[in-house]
């Protein structure tokens, strides 16, 4: 019969509890469940065997970070090692909440760990009565410790570099996709709505954004005259099209429209135009953000495809953890499971299909280039995730490798080896990193010079004013017949005599 000890990780430290009559208790689980809330019954089964408090709040944070990742902290390892060494090789089982942590403890100190059966219920009871089971501990002190550690743990998890946050990329690409759908839907609605009044405009101006701007500008087609030709030219960017719109307006087959309806169409067209302009701004924002967060992935596969990969993975760190085979079919999960279920061919590509490389490859080589591209995307995401100073050198080298591989499939030209390319990229990246602080120093020097020049300019301004005053005084002196130059000569002569 083995003795059961339960490990409980509290904000104040690690506690080990001994459980009496393990075999009997495990047989009567409903009784345990009912006795969990009763302290007198629970205290007869579970008693404190050892407690190791955290020395500082920093130590508590380090321990909880390690435990959340399934790693055994050194403090816990020493505590368990010392405790089980005293038992002199008795058969013991350690009850634990996390199976991953239990496996790590078993590897480290060789104690069998269990996370099922009666253990979850006993842990629930310990959590409920912890302040009463440990002497010198109150509910208030336990709550303060938990609150402090909870805040510091959450702060450490949330803390990130403001300039390199992939959450903004995830949100912006989701908004961009939504805007694309909405703008297309609204554009179709404005086309259909305005075409009742001016049906010929759709054929002349097929672009959605231009059509909305033109509809807003034209309003009633009966008011179209040669005076509006310049305004139409600015919208359509073509003088022939602008003239064609005016000519079509004169002989249009559309129905007449009331002022109220025209006002509503104008308001809706204005909203579509603003949405389209905002979509362009959002696209540039995404480009700048990708350049900061994942420059190598951006230069390899583009802004939108790279952002979609990050969004689908959940974060850049998650994408960096994925193998190349997962990156290849990311976004085609339904097709993959359907293929596995029906035992048919699995998909060759997912989100990376939207890359230009796969479109340029032949039918036979699409699967091969998608596998190669996924491999390079995986490398680029890892470089972006773990590189301290962002640089796009590696992404450009990886893109060139994909280009060379496409040429190899088409013409048979053997591409360069990956080791050579990466060595060159590392050298280039090293040069870029060394040049960056020098360029910053130069910028700072320029700023200092400009600041000095500004200060000198202000002082020179004061100096010129003083000089003007002196000149005025000299002018008065000359008018009185006492030139200043003669005075200077006399002074020099006096100095020579005295010497």
C-alpha positions as CSV (number, residue, x, y, z in Angstrom):
1,X,0.0,0.0,0.0
2,X,1.5,3.3,-1.1
3,X,1.2,6.6,0.8
4,X,-0.5,9.5,-1.0
5,X,0.8,13.0,-0.7
6,X,-0.8,15.9,-2.5
7,X,1.1,18.9,-3.8
8,X,-0.7,22.2,-3.7
9,X,0.9,25.3,-5.3
10,X,-0.3,28.4,-3.5
11,X,0.7,32.1,-4.1
12,X,2.5,32.0,-0.7
13,X,4.5,28.8,-1.4
14,X,4.4,25.0,-1.9
15,X,2.4,22.8,0.5
16,X,2.5,19.0,0.8
17,X,-0.5,17.3,2.4
18,X,-0.6,13.6,3.5
19,X,-3.8,11.8,2.8
20,X,-4.9,9.0,5.2
21,X,-6.4,5.7,4.0
22,X,-5.7,6.3,0.4
23,X,-7.1,3.0,-0.9
24,X,-10.3,3.2,1.2
25,X,-10.9,6.8,0.4
26,X,-10.5,6.2,-3.4
27,X,-13.3,3.6,-3.1
28,X,-15.8,6.0,-1.7
29,X,-15.6,9.0,-4.0
30,X,-19.1,10.4,-3.3
31,X,-18.2,10.5,0.5
32,X,-15.1,12.5,-0.3
33,X,-17.2,14.9,-2.4
34,X,-19.6,15.5,0.4
35,X,-16.9,15.9,3.1
36,X,-14.9,18.5,1.0
37,X,-17.0,21.3,2.3
38,X,-16.9,20.1,6.0
39,X,-13.6,21.1,7.6
40,X,-13.9,18.7,10.5
41,X,-14.3,15.7,8.2
42,X,-11.8,16.9,5.7
43,X,-9.2,17.6,8.4
44,X,-9.4,14.0,9.6
45,X,-8.4,12.8,6.1
46,X,-5.9,15.5,5.0
47,X,-3.1,16.9,7.1
48,X,-0.2,19.3,6.3
49,X,3.1,17.4,5.9
50,X,5.4,20.2,4.7
51,X,5.3,23.9,3.6
52,X,8.0,25.9,1.7
53,X,7.1,29.6,1.4
54,X,8.4,31.8,-1.3
55,X,11.1,34.3,-0.1
56,X,10.1,37.1,-2.4
57,X,7.4,38.1,-4.8
58,X,9.9,37.8,-7.7
59,X,10.6,34.2,-6.7
60,X,6.9,33.5,-6.6
61,X,6.5,34.9,-10.1
62,X,9.4,32.9,-11.5
63,X,8.0,29.7,-10.0
64,X,4.5,30.3,-11.3
65,X,5.9,31.0,-14.8
66,X,7.9,27.8,-14.8
67,X,4.9,25.7,-13.5
68,X,2.6,27.2,-16.2
69,X,5.0,25.9,-18.8
70,X,5.2,22.5,-17.2
71,X,8.8,23.0,-16.0
72,X,9.8,22.0,-12.4
73,X,11.3,25.1,-10.6
74,X,14.5,24.6,-8.6
75,X,12.7,25.6,-5.3
76,X,10.1,22.9,-5.8
77,X,12.7,20.4,-6.8
78,X,14.7,21.0,-3.6
79,X,11.6,20.9,-1.5
80,X,10.3,17.6,-2.9
81,X,13.8,16.0,-2.9
82,X,14.4,16.9,0.8
83,X,10.9,15.7,1.8
84,X,10.9,12.3,0.0
85,X,14.5,11.7,1.1
86,X,13.3,11.6,4.7
87,X,10.8,8.9,3.9
88,X,13.6,6.4,3.2
89,X,12.3,4.8,0.0
90,X,8.8,4.2,1.1
91,X,6.2,3.6,-1.6
92,X,4.7,7.0,-2.2
93,X,2.4,8.6,-4.8
94,X,2.3,12.3,-5.4
95,X,-1.0,13.8,-6.3
96,X,-0.8,16.8,-8.6
97,X,-3.1,19.0,-10.6
98,X,-1.1,19.3,-13.9
99,X,-0.2,16.0,-15.7
100,X,2.7,17.8,-17.6
101,X,4.2,19.0,-14.4
102,X,3.8,15.5,-12.9
103,X,5.7,13.9,-15.8
104,X,8.5,16.4,-15.2
105,X,8.6,15.6,-11.5
106,X,8.7,11.9,-12.1
107,X,11.7,12.4,-14.5
108,X,13.5,14.6,-12.0
109,X,13.1,12.8,-8.6
110,X,11.6,9.4,-9.6
111,X,8.3,9.7,-7.6
112,X,5.2,8.4,-9.2
113,X,2.6,11.1,-9.8
114,X,-1.2,10.9,-10.2
115,X,-3.6,13.5,-11.4
116,X,-6.9,11.5,-11.5
117,X,-9.1,9.5,-9.2
118,X,-9.5,11.1,-5.8
119,X,-6.7,13.7,-6.3
120,X,-8.9,16.5,-8.0
121,X,-11.4,16.3,-5.1
122,X,-8.7,16.5,-2.4
123,X,-7.1,19.5,-4.2
124,X,-10.5,21.1,-4.3
125,X,-10.9,20.7,-0.6
126,X,-7.3,22.0,0.1
127,X,-8.1,25.1,-2.0
128,X,-11.3,25.6,-0.1
129,X,-9.8,25.2,3.4
130,X,-6.1,26.2,2.8
131,X,-6.1,29.1,5.3
132,X,-7.4,26.7,8.1
133,X,-5.1,23.8,7.2
134,X,-1.9,26.0,7.5
135,X,-1.1,27.5,10.9
136,X,-0.5,31.3,11.1
137,X,-2.4,31.8,7.8
138,X,-5.7,33.6,7.4
139,X,-8.2,34.1,4.6
140,X,-7.2,37.7,4.3
141,X,-3.4,37.0,4.0
142,X,-4.1,34.2,1.5
143,X,-6.3,36.6,-0.6
144,X,-3.6,39.3,-0.5
145,X,-0.9,36.9,-1.7
146,X,-3.1,35.5,-4.5
147,X,-4.1,39.0,-5.6
148,X,-0.5,40.3,-5.7
149,X,0.8,37.2,-7.6
150,X,-2.2,37.2,-10.0
151,X,-1.6,40.9,-10.9
152,X,2.2,40.4,-11.4
153,X,1.6,37.2,-13.4
154,X,-1.0,38.8,-15.7
155,X,1.2,41.9,-16.1
156,X,4.2,39.7,-17.1
157,X,2.0,37.8,-19.6
158,X,0.5,41.0,-21.1
159,X,3.7,42.9,-21.2
160,X,5.1,43.3,-24.7
161,X,7.0,45.6,-27.0
162,X,4.5,48.3,-28.1
163,X,6.2,48.6,-31.5
164,X,6.2,44.9,-32.2
165,X,2.8,43.7,-31.2
166,X,1.3,41.1,-33.5
167,X,-2.2,41.6,-31.9
168,X,-2.6,44.8,-34.0
169,X,-1.8,42.8,-37.1
170,X,-4.4,40.2,-36.3
171,X,-7.1,42.8,-35.7
172,X,-6.2,44.9,-38.7
173,X,-6.2,41.9,-41.2
174,X,-9.6,40.8,-39.8
175,X,-10.9,44.4,-40.2
176,X,-9.4,44.6,-43.7
177,X,-11.2,41.3,-44.8
178,X,-14.5,42.6,-43.3
179,X,-14.1,46.0,-45.0
180,X,-13.4,44.2,-48.4
181,X,-16.7,42.3,-48.0
182,X,-18.7,45.4,-46.9
183,X,-17.3,47.7,-49.5
184,X,-18.1,45.2,-52.3
185,X,-21.6,44.7,-51.0
186,X,-22.2,48.4,-50.7
187,X,-20.7,49.1,-54.1
188,X,-23.1,46.6,-55.7
189,X,-26.0,48.2,-53.9
190,X,-25.0,51.7,-55.0
191,X,-24.6,50.5,-58.6
192,X,-28.0,48.8,-58.6
193,X,-29.6,51.8,-56.9
194,X,-28.1,54.6,-59.1
195,X,-28.5,52.5,-62.3
196,X,-32.3,53.1,-62.2
197,X,-31.6,56.7,-62.9
198,X,-28.3,56.5,-65.0
199,X,-27.8,52.9,-66.3
200,X,-25.1,53.8,-68.8
201,X,-22.6,54.9,-66.1
202,X,-21.9,51.2,-65.1
203,X,-20.4,50.3,-68.5
204,X,-18.3,53.5,-68.7
205,X,-17.0,53.4,-65.1
206,X,-16.6,49.7,-64.0
207,X,-14.5,50.5,-60.9
208,X,-16.5,50.5,-57.7
209,X,-14.7,53.4,-56.0
210,X,-14.8,55.6,-59.1
211,X,-18.4,54.8,-59.7
212,X,-19.4,55.9,-56.2
213,X,-17.4,59.1,-56.6
214,X,-18.9,59.8,-60.0
215,X,-22.5,59.1,-58.7
216,X,-21.9,61.5,-55.8
217,X,-20.5,64.2,-58.2
218,X,-23.2,63.8,-61.0
219,X,-26.3,63.5,-58.8
220,X,-29.1,64.3,-61.3
221,X,-28.0,63.3,-64.9
222,X,-30.1,66.2,-66.3
223,X,-27.7,68.6,-64.7
224,X,-24.7,67.2,-66.6
225,X,-23.2,69.9,-68.8
226,X,-19.8,70.7,-70.2
227,X,-19.1,72.8,-67.1
228,X,-18.7,69.5,-65.1
229,X,-16.2,68.0,-67.5
230,X,-13.1,69.0,-65.4
231,X,-14.6,67.6,-62.2
232,X,-15.4,64.3,-64.0
233,X,-11.8,64.2,-65.5
234,X,-10.4,64.4,-62.0
235,X,-12.6,61.5,-60.8
236,X,-12.3,59.2,-63.8
237,X,-8.7,60.2,-64.7
238,X,-9.5,60.1,-68.4
239,X,-10.9,62.9,-70.5
240,X,-12.5,60.6,-73.1
241,X,-14.4,58.7,-70.4
242,X,-15.5,62.0,-68.9
243,X,-16.9,63.2,-72.2
244,X,-18.6,59.8,-72.8
245,X,-20.4,60.2,-69.4
246,X,-21.7,63.7,-70.4
247,X,-22.8,62.3,-73.8
248,X,-24.5,59.3,-72.2
249,X,-26.3,61.6,-69.7
250,X,-27.9,63.5,-72.5
251,X,-29.5,60.4,-74.1
252,X,-29.9,58.1,-71.1
253,X,-32.7,55.6,-70.9
254,X,-32.9,55.8,-67.1
255,X,-36.0,56.8,-65.1
256,X,-36.5,60.2,-63.5
257,X,-35.7,60.4,-59.7
258,X,-37.0,62.5,-56.9
259,X,-34.9,64.9,-54.8
260,X,-35.3,62.8,-51.7
261,X,-34.2,59.6,-53.4
262,X,-31.2,61.5,-54.9
263,X,-30.2,62.8,-51.5
264,X,-30.2,59.3,-50.0
265,X,-28.2,57.9,-52.9
266,X,-25.7,60.8,-52.5
267,X,-25.3,60.1,-48.7
268,X,-24.8,56.4,-49.4
269,X,-22.3,57.1,-52.1
270,X,-20.4,59.4,-49.8
271,X,-20.3,56.6,-47.1
272,X,-19.0,54.1,-49.7
273,X,-16.2,56.5,-50.8
274,X,-15.2,57.1,-47.2
275,X,-15.1,53.4,-46.5
276,X,-12.9,52.8,-49.6
277,X,-10.5,55.6,-48.5
278,X,-10.3,54.2,-45.0
279,X,-9.6,50.7,-46.5
280,X,-6.6,52.2,-48.3
281,X,-5.3,53.8,-45.0
282,X,-5.8,50.6,-43.2
283,X,-3.8,48.8,-45.9
284,X,-0.9,51.2,-45.4
285,X,-1.1,50.8,-41.6
286,X,-0.9,47.0,-42.0
287,X,2.1,47.4,-44.3
288,X,3.9,49.5,-41.8
289,X,3.0,47.2,-38.9
290,X,4.2,44.1,-40.8
291,X,7.4,45.9,-41.5
292,X,8.0,46.4,-37.8
293,X,6.7,43.0,-36.5
294,X,7.5,40.5,-39.2
295,X,9.7,42.2,-41.9
296,X,11.1,38.9,-43.2
297,X,7.8,37.2,-43.6
298,X,6.5,40.4,-45.3
299,X,9.3,40.6,-47.8
300,X,8.9,36.8,-48.5
301,X,5.2,36.4,-49.0
302,X,3.6,39.9,-48.8
303,X,1.6,41.9,-46.3
304,X,-1.8,40.3,-46.5
305,X,-0.8,36.6,-46.8
306,X,1.8,37.0,-44.0
307,X,-0.8,38.7,-41.7
308,X,-3.4,36.0,-42.4
309,X,-0.8,33.3,-41.4
310,X,-0.1,35.2,-38.1
311,X,-3.9,35.7,-37.6
312,X,-4.7,32.0,-38.2
313,X,-1.9,30.8,-36.0
314,X,-3.0,33.1,-33.2
315,X,0.3,35.0,-32.8
316,X,3.7,35.2,-34.4
317,X,5.2,33.0,-31.6
318,X,2.6,30.2,-32.4
319,X,3.4,30.5,-36.1
320,X,7.1,30.2,-35.3
321,X,6.4,27.0,-33.3
322,X,4.6,25.4,-36.2
323,X,6.5,23.0,-38.5
324,X,6.7,23.7,-42.2
325,X,4.1,21.0,-43.0
326,X,1.6,22.7,-40.7
327,X,2.3,26.1,-42.3
328,X,1.8,24.6,-45.7
329,X,-1.9,23.5,-45.1
330,X,-2.7,26.3,-42.6
331,X,-6.2,27.4,-43.5
332,X,-7.2,24.2,-45.2
333,X,-8.1,22.2,-42.1
334,X,-11.6,21.2,-43.3
335,X,-10.2,19.8,-46.6
336,X,-7.4,18.0,-44.7
337,X,-9.8,16.2,-42.3
338,X,-12.2,15.4,-45.1
339,X,-9.3,13.9,-47.1
340,X,-8.2,11.8,-44.0
341,X,-11.8,10.7,-43.4
342,X,-12.4,9.6,-47.1
343,X,-8.8,8.4,-47.6
344,X,-8.4,10.7,-50.6
345,X,-5.5,13.0,-51.5
346,X,-4.6,15.6,-48.8
347,X,-4.6,19.4,-49.8
348,X,-1.3,20.7,-51.1
349,X,-1.7,24.3,-49.8
350,X,-3.8,26.5,-47.5
351,X,-3.5,30.2,-47.1
352,X,-0.1,30.3,-48.9
353,X,-2.0,29.6,-52.2
354,X,-2.7,33.3,-52.4
355,X,1.0,33.9,-52.8
356,X,2.2,34.9,-56.3
357,X,4.8,32.1,-56.3
358,X,2.2,29.3,-56.5
359,X,0.3,31.0,-59.2
360,X,3.4,31.3,-61.3
361,X,4.3,27.6,-60.9
362,X,3.1,25.0,-63.3
363,X,0.4,22.4,-62.5
364,X,2.9,19.7,-61.7
365,X,5.1,21.9,-59.6
366,X,2.4,23.7,-57.5
367,X,2.7,21.1,-54.6
368,X,6.5,21.2,-54.7
369,X,6.7,25.0,-54.6
370,X,4.1,25.2,-51.9
371,X,6.1,22.8,-49.7
372,X,9.3,24.8,-50.4
373,X,7.6,28.1,-49.7
374,X,6.1,26.8,-46.5
375,X,9.6,25.8,-45.4
376,X,10.9,29.3,-46.0
377,X,7.9,30.9,-44.3
378,X,8.6,28.8,-41.2
379,X,12.2,30.0,-41.2
380,X,11.2,33.7,-41.8
381,X,8.6,33.6,-38.9
382,X,11.2,32.1,-36.5
383,X,13.7,34.8,-37.4
384,X,11.1,37.5,-37.0
385,X,10.0,36.1,-33.6
386,X,13.3,35.7,-32.0
387,X,15.5,38.4,-33.6
388,X,16.0,41.4,-31.3
389,X,16.6,44.0,-34.0
390,X,14.1,43.6,-36.9
391,X,15.7,43.4,-40.4
392,X,14.3,42.3,-43.8
393,X,17.7,40.9,-45.1
394,X,16.8,37.3,-44.4
395,X,13.4,37.6,-46.0
396,X,14.8,39.0,-49.2
397,X,17.4,36.2,-49.3
398,X,14.6,33.6,-48.8
399,X,12.5,35.2,-51.5
400,X,15.4,35.0,-53.9
401,X,15.7,31.3,-53.0
402,X,12.1,30.7,-53.9
403,X,12.6,32.6,-57.2
404,X,15.6,30.4,-58.0
405,X,13.6,27.3,-57.2
406,X,10.9,28.4,-59.7
407,X,13.6,28.9,-62.3
408,X,15.0,25.4,-61.5
409,X,11.6,23.8,-62.1
410,X,11.2,25.7,-65.4
411,X,14.6,25.7,-66.9
412,X,16.7,23.3,-64.8
413,X,19.2,25.9,-63.5
414,X,20.6,24.5,-60.2
415,X,20.0,27.0,-57.4
416,X,22.6,27.9,-54.7
417,X,22.9,26.0,-51.5
418,X,21.0,27.2,-48.5
419,X,24.1,27.4,-46.3
420,X,25.8,29.9,-48.7
421,X,22.7,32.1,-49.0
422,X,22.2,32.1,-45.2
423,X,25.9,33.0,-44.6
424,X,25.6,36.0,-46.9
425,X,22.4,37.0,-45.3
426,X,23.9,36.8,-41.8
427,X,26.9,38.9,-42.9
428,X,24.6,41.5,-44.4
429,X,22.4,41.6,-41.3
430,X,25.5,42.0,-39.1
431,X,26.6,45.0,-41.2
432,X,23.1,46.5,-41.0
433,X,23.1,46.1,-37.2
434,X,26.6,47.8,-36.9
435,X,25.6,50.6,-39.3
436,X,22.3,51.3,-37.4
437,X,23.9,52.9,-34.3
438,X,26.3,54.9,-36.5
439,X,23.4,56.4,-38.5
440,X,21.6,57.2,-35.2
441,X,24.7,59.0,-34.0
442,X,24.9,61.0,-37.2
443,X,21.2,61.9,-36.8
444,X,21.8,63.0,-33.2
445,X,24.8,65.1,-34.3
446,X,22.7,66.8,-37.0
447,X,20.0,67.5,-34.5
448,X,22.6,69.0,-32.1
449,X,24.1,71.1,-34.8
450,X,20.7,72.4,-35.8
451,X,19.9,73.2,-32.2
452,X,23.3,75.0,-31.8
453,X,22.6,76.9,-35.0
454,X,19.2,78.0,-33.7
455,X,20.7,79.2,-30.4
456,X,23.5,81.0,-32.3
457,X,20.9,82.5,-34.6
458,X,19.0,83.9,-31.6
459,X,22.2,85.2,-29.9
460,X,23.3,86.7,-33.3
461,X,20.0,88.5,-33.5
462,X,20.8,90.1,-30.1
463,X,24.3,90.8,-31.2
464,X,23.1,92.6,-34.4
465,X,20.8,94.8,-32.3
466,X,23.8,95.7,-30.0
467,X,25.9,96.4,-33.1
468,X,23.2,98.7,-34.4
469,X,23.2,100.6,-31.1
470,X,27.0,101.0,-31.3
471,X,26.8,102.2,-34.9
472,X,24.2,104.8,-33.9
473,X,26.4,106.0,-31.0
474,X,29.4,106.2,-33.3
475,X,27.4,108.2,-35.8
476,X,26.5,110.7,-33.1
477,X,30.2,110.9,-32.0
478,X,31.3,111.6,-35.6
479,X,28.7,114.3,-35.8
480,X,30.2,115.9,-32.7
481,X,33.7,115.9,-34.3
482,X,35.2,113.1,-32.1
483,X,36.0,110.1,-34.4
484,X,36.5,106.8,-32.6
485,X,39.5,105.7,-34.7
486,X,41.7,108.6,-33.4
487,X,40.8,107.6,-29.8
488,X,42.0,104.0,-30.5
489,X,45.3,105.3,-31.8
490,X,45.8,107.6,-28.8
491,X,45.1,104.7,-26.5
492,X,47.7,102.5,-28.4
493,X,50.3,105.3,-28.1
494,X,49.6,105.7,-24.4
495,X,50.1,101.9,-23.9
496,X,53.4,102.1,-25.8
497,X,54.7,105.0,-23.6
498,X,53.7,103.2,-20.4
499,X,55.5,100.1,-21.6
